Amino acid sequence: RAQHRASRRRGPHTARAPAMAAPRQGPSVRCRRFTPPEASIDRGKCLARTWADGRGGQCNRYQQPGNHFCIMHQAGGQGQEQWRVFGHVMGPIPEDKLQEFEKYNDYRGSDKVDLSVWKKRRLLSRQHAMEMDPRTLSNFVRDCGYTGEKWRTFREQINKNMVDKAVVVDSLMQEQSSDLWTEVVRMQRGEGEARARLLM
């Protein structure tokens, strides 16, 4: 009876298991295109992946006590939490959402993209990027047509030594990888359309 009473006392106060700090499975090669560089992930903030203009990012809200996600991303009930939509920022992306990311980024291979801007981007190895001084790296980013709020912020921060250069370089490597993959997809689609015209 004493053991039974002790069990009953513990029951109501049993803590809910916190959400995982890191997933059992990391992002695949396809998912890494839409995953922030590991060095830039803030483990003190919500670990949900976000859309981030089709590039994939980390939620900037703070975690709930005893949880690794913010109040918005842990909502939805057991097994239906909102963070599962795009997945854990260090884990895989659900296949349907991964296809959405890929289709959205395919626009760069369409006639709408300004290829004159895109093609002037020069490939740079990680080693060479790390050897650049901050101002040279900032100018490289500007001259190669990396635009948008993220790159403007990076340029300002690196010029003022407010950000670790490795974080900027990791983002640059990820962007180059995405550009190369997009070019491969564009060329494959062009070859497929050419073959289709020959068969008509």
FENDA-V577566 format. One record per helix or strand of 2 or more residues. SS is the DSSP state (helix for helix, strand for strand). FROM is the first residue (numbers start at 0). LEN is the number of residues. Records with the same first field share a line. If there is no record, write none. Layout:
BEGIN
SS->FROM-LEN ; FROM-LEN
END
This chain:
BEGIN
helix->1-10 ; 28-4 ; 37-3 ; 81-3 ; 94-15 ; 114-4 ; 125-6 ; 133-10 ; 148-11 ; 164-35
strand->47-3 ; 56-2
END
